[in-house]
Amino acid sequence: MADQSMRDYGLAAPHGPNMTGQHVATQNISDADMSGGESSVFRSLLLPDDSYDENGTYWADMPIGKRFAFVSKVDNAEAKKELQSIGRMIKADPLSPISYYMRNMVIPGAGLLLEGYVLFSIGNVKPLLQASFPGCWSKYTVCNKTWTQAIDYLEICGIIVGQILVGILGDWLGRRWGLIQDAVIMFLGLLMLTAAWGTTLNGWVICYVWSLFFYGIGVGGEYPMTATSGMENAVGAGKISTRDDRLHRGRKVTSAFLMQGWGQWWNQVVLIILLLIFHSGASPPYSRVVAQWTYRVSFAIPAVGTLWLVYYRTYKMRSASKQLQAAKAKQSVTGYDTKSLKMTFQYFGGRIFATAGTWYANDVFFYGNKLFQAEFIAALNPGSKSVMTNWLWNLVNIAISLVGYYLASFLIDNKNYGRKWMMIVGFLGDFICFVIPAFNYTYYAKGPGVHKFMAMYFLSSFFNQFGPNSVTFIAAAEVFPTPVRASAHGFSAAWGKLGALTAAVLYNYIDIPMRFLVVPWFGLAGAILTYVWMPDTTGLDLKEQERRWAFIRAGRGDDYHGVAIHPQHLSLWERMMGVGKNYNAEEDYRQRVEEMRADWEASMARRAEEKESDDHEVFEDDWSQEVSGFFERTNGKSNGTSFKQQNGDGTSGDSEKPRDL
């Protein structure tokens, strides 16, 4: 019964804060009023054993040693359960784990896989075009240099437009329509890229550039749409979060995000295969016909996948907007929630600064890494003019990046490490990998330290994925409320692409040694921004964060006492501003019981209305007998329910309370 009730109801403050004052936490129910069975059910709902110990102590309230032991115990038990589940799946059907992975990780990240394929194809195919059309792509005697260089700029500008525009539309019209729109734009953009042509070579470049800009709008929209819909799907639509959400929400989102890395991988593999097919080898020179066939077919392949994505999102993702619709319904909002947007900047301004600033710093690194990749490879293979050599080394770099992606996915939900420290360590790792060669460039790039130089480049790719590139994607969605989540994520991601644009423009005006003197400090700045302004949502129930937002939106933020304002889940800046001063675990427990009572009373009122209606439909609910019995017996009484009832055995002896911070 308790398990059934956990699935079907629970505390998520669907009515928001107590606006009537009828259900207060200062009422008096004797401890004996809650039986052992009732206590057990309330405990399973409000104090789940993956976040609270047997005394009702929240994991972040435990001393460091006890916290480490508790987190390890929970994670080990969960890992054992998952391995046993995989074993049962393999026993029933050896291929079922693969189909599970495809359904839950690959398909949710299919848009990012396809955009990663195309987005990084632009840089991968450029050396081939330069080798085949030197007068247009490298010497600029035939084509306009400004238009050729605009490929890097307009691609990023298109992405920025998509991130902001689709982020707003996703909060306005819903996640589903944002996802469909992205897929349609990307499909049309791929058709334009595949068929790009002109009466002159310069005309072809111009057509190619604007096709890339149009495709970039769809790519930009993928960021807020995939992050928000993937995370809200992980949280679920029920009134109470599931164990899977609390323990694996980060893994679900990053598992979709890392499909971007697989997109890069498959693009490079496809280009290598196509060049071998059309060129009958790998060595230069490369003809214009070979270059045209290679790059056009490489764009046509993802067009087929993107057309399937349009179908899938249209007909198989009808409930993608469910969480957003529920959040708007609670606040009686239709259309775009401008009030929530204003209040987000008012109450979460530091978080916006953190998500936008860290993403900016990260993309200077991430895209800077790609922009002077050729210099690293040239250091290992001086004098080589083979495009294939560049591509093969890039394949190695992508493989190392994928290791970082997957390690981030496995550890991002670990409460002893989690999002914030993962980002800080990643930023510092990148900083170290770039600052070392910055002050002795000749030794590392052209002298005996060349292999160390390449190792540091590969390590920088690893730390970027096992750090800021993965965490910025999920953090920009988690730290903001549902009504404006896509807008805030798109705004933050757009600042990230401004970082990429900064790198693209800056690198045209400074030489390579100077780049190493400039870029590392963005890593250090990112680490500082993360430490001071970024909250840590690792282990935080997002239903609880939505509950806090209901209080804030109703103008009663100080009346909220739950774990969303626990110092563990606040940034250093927020703690300095006193945001966590109202955290009170016992008071919050009483509030949550009374909010559940409000849900129950509303449910009983609906049942009475159904019984009196002419159609005599049977009203169904899933309130457990224990919960209903407690509320019926104490109806009209006050609630003094406290932690000493949570022994789970019916006793009411005093037990250890969470520390009053």
N, C-alpha and C positions, 0 to 999 in steps of 0.2 A: 504493500500500500504506500509506503513512504517513497519507494522508487517511482511509482506511478504519479504521485503528487509532485515529485520533483520535476518530472517531465512536463507537466501540464499547467502548473501554476507556481507562483513564487513571487518574491518581492522584486519589483522593478519600478515601483512608484508610478503605476499607470495613471493615477489621479494627480500626480505631482505632489507638492508640499501640502500639508494640512491647512487648507485655506479657511475652513469653517471653524476650526478650534474645537470641534466636537470629539476628536480622537487625540488625546494628548498623552504624553509619556509620563505624566505625573500622577496617574491614577493608581489605585491600590487593589491589586488582586493578591490574595494570600498565596504563598508559595505552594500550599497544598492543592490549589485549584488546578495545577497542571500535573497530570498523571505521568507515570514513566513513559507510557506509549506516546502521549502527546509531546512530552519533552523530546523524545527521540526524533519525532517527525519534524518539529520546529528546528531542532538542531541540524538535521540533515539538509533542511532548506536554507537556513540562515547562517550556519556555521559549517560548511562542507569540510570534510576531513582532508581535502587536498590543500586547504588554505588555513585551517585552524587545527590546533592540537586538541587533545582530550579535555583540556581545561577551558576551551573556548578562546585560547590566545591566538591572535592573528600572527602569521608567520613572520611578518616584519617587526612585530613587537617582541620577538624572542631575543635573548642574548645571542651574540654572534655564533658561539659554539653550538648552542641548541638549534639555532636557525639552520646552520649548515647541515646538522644531522637530520633535522626534520625534512628539509628540501631534498636531501640525498635519499632519504627513505621513501618519500613520495615518488620521486623520479625513478628510482630503482624498481619500485612496485609497478609503476606505469609501464616502464620498459619491458618488464617481465610479462605483463599482461599483453602488451602489443606483440611481443615475440611469440607468445602462445597463440594469439589470434592469427598471426601469419602462418604458424605451423598448421593450424586447423584449416586455413584456406588452401595451403599447398596440398594437404592431405585430400581435401575434397576436390580440388582442381589445381594442378600445378601452375597454371597460367593466371589464376585468379588474382594474385598480388599485382601482376602487371596491369590487368584491367582496372584494378582498384587505383593504382597509381595514375593511370591515364585519366580516369574519371575525376579524381580529386585533386590532382596536381597539374597534369598536362593541359587538359581542356580549359580549366579556369585561367591558365596562363598562355593560352594559344595566341591571343592577340599580341602579347609581349614577345612570344617566340617569333611570330611573323614580322613584327616591327623591328626586333633585334636583327633578324636576317637581313632586312632591307636597309635599315639605318646604317649598319656597319658595312654593308656591301658597297656603299658609296666610297668609303675609304679604301676598301679592299680592291675594287676594280680600277681605281684611279691610276695605279702604277702601270696597268695594262694599257689603259688609254693613253698615258704619257709615252709609252714605248711605241705604240702604233700610230699615234697622231702627235708627234713631237712639236710640230709647228703650231698646233692648236692648244695642247695641254701643258706644254713645258716651256717652249721658246716664245710663244705668243706672237708669232709672225703672221698667223692666219686668223686666229681668234682674239677677241678682246680680252685682255688680261683681267679687267675688272669683272666681266661676266664669268670667266672661268673661276676666279677666286670666290665669286658670289655663291658658288655651290655650298661652301662651308657655312656662309652667313645665312642665306635664305632657308636652308634646311633647318637651322636652329630657330630662325624667326617663325617658320611655320609651326614648329613644335610649341613655341611659347604661346602663339595664338590659340592653338588647340588646347593647351593645358588650362588656360584661363577661361576660354569660351565654353568648352565642353564641361569644365568643372562647374561653372555656373548653371549650364543647362542640366547637368546631372542632378543638381540640388533642386532645380525648378521643375523639370518634366519627369525626372526619375532616372534611376540607374539604368534600367533596361533600355530606354530610348537613347541614352548616351552611349551605351555599348553598341547598339545597332548602328547608330550614326557613325561611330568610329570605324566599324567594319566596312560600311559602305564607302566612306571617304578613302580608306586605305585601298579598297578594291579598285575604285576609279583611278586613284593615284598610280597604282601599279600598271593599269592599262596605259595610262599616259606615259609612264617611264619606259614601258616596253616598246611603245610605238613612237617615242620621241624622234623627231626628224626636222630638217630644215632645208631650204634651197641652197644654203651655204653651211659650212662647218660652224661658223659663228651662230647662225640661226638654229642649228641643232643644239648647241650648248645652251642658248637662251631657252629653248623649249624644254630641255632637260632640267634646267634650273627651276623653272616655274612648276614643272611637274613634281619636282622634289619638294617644293614649298607646299603644294596642295597635299601631297602625301603626308608631309610633316604635321599638318593640322590633325589628321587622324591619329598619328603617332602620339602627339601631345595629349589627346583626349584619353588614350589608353592608360596613362599614368593615374589620374584621379579615379577613373571608372573601374579599372581592375583592382586597385588598392581598396577602394571603399566597398565595392560589391563583394570582393573576396573576403574582406574582413567581416562584413555584416552577415554574410553567409556562414562564416565560421562561428559568429556569435549566436546565430539562430534567432528565430522569431518568437520564441516563448517568453514568458514573463521573468523567467529565471535562467541564468546562463547554465550551460552544461559543463560537466567536468572536462570534456574535450576542448571547449572554448578556453577555459581557464588555464589548461596545461599545454594546449597545442595551437592556440590562435596564431601566434607568430610564425610557427612552422608552416601552417597552411598558407599564409600570405606570402612568405618568402619562397615557398615551394613553387608558387605561381610566378613570382618575380624572377626566379632563376631561369625560367624558360627563355628569358632574354639572352642569357649566356649560351643556351643550346641553339638559339637562333643564329648567333655569331658563328658557332661551331659549324652548323650545317651550311651556312652560306660559304664559309671558306672551303669546306669539303666539296660542295657543288661547283664552285669556281675552279678548283683544281681538276675535278673530273671533266668539266666542260672544256677546259683548255687542252687537256690531254686528248680529248675526242676531236676537237676542231683543228688543233695544231699538230696533232700526231706526235706530240713530244712536249718538252718543257723548255728547251733552249731558245733564246732569241735568234733572229728577229721575229717579230709577230706582225702578221699582215693585218690590214684594216678589216678585212672580211672576218678573220678569226676573232678580232676584238669585238666586232659588232654582234656576231652570233653568240659569243660567250656571255657578254653582259646582258643582251636582250633575253636570252633563254633563262638566265639566272633570275631575271625579274618576272618572267612569265610563270615560273614554277610556284612562287608564293601567291601569285594572283589566284590560282586554283584553290589553294588553302584558305585564302581570305574570302572567297566566294562561299565556301562551306561555312566559314565563321559567320557570315551574314545570315545564312539559313539557321544555324544553331542558335544564335542569340535571338532571332525572331521567334522561333517556335519552341525552343527548349529552355529558355530562361525567362519565362513569363513572371516569375515571382522575384526577380532581382531587385525590385523597388519596394519590397514588402516592409523592410525595416524603416525606410524613409517615410513611407506612407503612414506607418504606425506612429512615428515620432511627430509628424505634422498633425495627425488626428488628435493626439493628446493635447496639443497646444491650439487646436482649432484653426490651423493655418492651411490656406490653399495657395498654390503658386509658390513663389520664392519667399523664404522666411527672412525678410530684411531685418527684422528686429533681432533675430538670433545672430545675424552677421555683424550688426553693430555691437551687440553685447560680447561677441567673441573677441573683437578687437579691444573692447574695454576690459574684459576679465582675463583674456588669454593672450594679451599683446606680447608678453615675454615668450610665450610658446611659438607664436608666429615668427618672432625674431629668430628664435632658435631653429625652427624647421627650415625657414627660408635661408638663413645665414649658413647653416651647416651644409645644406644642399648646394648652395653657391660655391662654398669652399671645396666640396667634394668633386663637383663637376669640372672645376679648374684642373684638378688632378686627373679625374677619369678621362676626360676628353684630351687633356694635355698629354696623357700617357699614349693615347692613340695617335695624336698629331705628330709626335716625333718618334714614333715607333721605328720608322725607316732608319733613323740615325743609330739606334741601338743595333739593328740588324746589320747595318753597314759596318759597324765597328767589329762585328764578328766575321764578316765576309767582305773585306775591302776589295773593291774593284769588280765585284759581281754585278752583272746587269740582268740577271735572270729574275723575272717576276715570281717564278716558282719558289725560289729560295726565300723571298720575303714572305710568301704565303705559308710555307711550311713552318717557318719560325713563328709566324702569327698563330698557327694552329697549336703550337706548344704553349704559347702565352694564353690562349683561350682555355686550354685544358687546365692550366694552373689556376686561372680565374674560376673555373667551374668547381675546383676543389674548395676554393674560398666560399663560393655560393653555398655549396652543400654543408660545409662546416658551420656557416652562419645559420642555416636552416635548422641544424641539429641543436645548436646551443642558444638560440635566440630566446627561448622560453625558460632557460635555466635561471632560477631566481638568484643563484649565487654569482652569476655573471651577467646575463641578460643584455638588453638593448643598449643601455647607456655606456657600460664599460666596453662593450664590443665596439661601439663607435669611437670612443676615446682611444682605445688601443689601436684600432685601424688607422685613425688619423695620425697618431704618433708613429706607427710603423711606416706609413708613407713619408712622413716628414724625415725620418731617419734615412730611409732608402734614397731620398733625393738630396738631402743636405750633405751627405758624405762626399759624393762626387762633385758637388757644387764648388768646393774649395780646392779641388785638385783634379780638375776636369781632364787635363792632358794625360795624366797618369792612368786614369780609369778608362777614358774613351780611346786613347791612341797608344798607350804604353802597356806595360806588363800587367796592369790591373784590369784588362779588358774583360776577362771572364767574371771577375767580381762585379764589373759594371753591368753585365748582362744578368747576373744573379740578382742584383739589387732591382733591376727592372722587373724581373719576374716576381720577386717578392712584393714589389709595390702593387702589382696586379692582384696578388693574393690578398694582401691586407686591405685593398680597396673593396673587394667583394666580401671578405670576412670582416666587415666593419661598416664604414659610412655608406657605401653604395646600397647595401641591403637594408640598413637600419633607417636611412632617411625615407625610403619608400614606405615603410610601415608606420614609422613614428608620425609622419605628417598626416596620417589618417587616424591613428589611435588617440592622439592628444586633444582632438577637437570633437564637439558634439555632432550628432547625426545630421541635423538639419542643414549644416553648412560644411560638412566634412569634405565633400568633393571640391567645393570652392576653395577651402583652405589648403587642401592637398594640391590642387592645380596652381594656386598662387605660389606655394612653396616650390613646387617643381619648376615653375616658370623662372623663379630666381636661380634655380639650379642651371637651367639652360642659359641664363645670362652669364653664369660662370663659364659655361662651355664657349659662349660667344666671346667672352673676355680672353680666353686662351687662344681662340682662333684668330682674333684680331691682333692680340699682343705678339703672337709668334711671327707675324709678318713684319714686325718692326725691331725685333731683338734677335741676336744670334743665339746659337745653341748653348754656349757656356753661360750666357746671361739668363737664359730660361731656367737653368738649374739654380741660379742665385735668387730667382724671383719665386718660382713655384713652391718650394718647400714650406714657405711661411704660411701658405694657405692651409697646409695640414696642421700646423701648430695653432693657427687661428681657429680652425674647426674643432680641435680638441678643447680649447678654452671655451668656445661658445657652448659646446656640449656640456661641459662640466658646470657652467654657471647657469645656463638658461634652459637646458633640455630636461623635462621631467622623465622619470623612468616608469613606464607602464608595464614592465615585466611582472607578471603575477597579479595584475590588477584586473578585477572583473569589470568589463566595460559596461555591463548593466548598472553597476554602481556609479560609474562615471555619468551615465545618462540620468541617474537619479539625482546626482548632485546638480546637473544642469537644469533639471526641473525646478529645483529650489532657487537657483540663480535667476532663471528666467521669470520666476514669480516674485522676484525682489526679496527673497528670504534666504540668501546664500549663507548668512551667519547661523541659520537654524539647522544647517546640515552638519552632521558629526561623523560621517562614515569614512571608510578607508580610502576614498578618492582624494581626501586631503591628508592622508597619512604622510608624514615627512618622507617616507621611502618613495612615494609616488609623486613628490613635488620636486621642482628644481631648486637649486640653491637660492636662486633669486626669489622664488615664491616663498621659500621658508623665511628669507630675510624680510619679506614684505608681510609676514604674519599670516599667510594663507592657511597654515595648518593649526592655528591656535585653537580652533573649535573642535579638533578631533577628540572624540570621547567614545570609546568602543561600547561601554555599557549603555550610555544614553542612546547611541545609535541602534543598539539591539532593541531597546524598548520602542523606538520610533518605527523600526521595521515591522515589529509585531503589529503595531497599531495600523500601519499602512496596509498590511495584509488583512487586517480586520475590515478596513474600508473596502478592499477588493471583495471580501466574502459577503459583506452586507449588500454591495452592488449586485453581486451574483444572486443572492437570495431575492432581491427586489425584482430582478429580471425573471426569475423563476415564478414569482407571484404573478407578474404581468402575463407571462405565457399561460399560466393556468386559467386566468380570467379571460383570455382572448377567445374569440369565437372559433378559431381553427383548432383549438385544443392540442396544439403540437406539444410533444413532450420536451421539456427543457432538460438538457443534459449538461452536467458539469463534472469536473474531476476533482473536486475537493475531497480530501481524505476524511474518513470518519473521525480521526483524531483531531484534525484541525477544526472541522465543523462542530464537533462535540465541545471543544474548548471555547469557541466563540459563542456558541449557543448558551453554554452554561455561564459564561462571564459577560453576556450581553448586557450593556448598561453599566457594568462595573468599570473601575479604573484599572489601569495596568501598571503594576509594580514589578512586572516580570524582569528578572535579572539573571546574571550569569550563574548564580549559585543554583539555578534550576537545571543547569545544563550538564549534570552528571550523567544523564541518559539512563539512569536506573531508578528514577522516581524519587531519589533522595534529594534533600534540599540543603545539604551541608555547604558551607562556604568553600569555594574552590578558587584557585589562582585566577585573578582577573588580568586582562591585558593591561600593560602599563599605561597609566594616564599621562599622556605626553602633553 
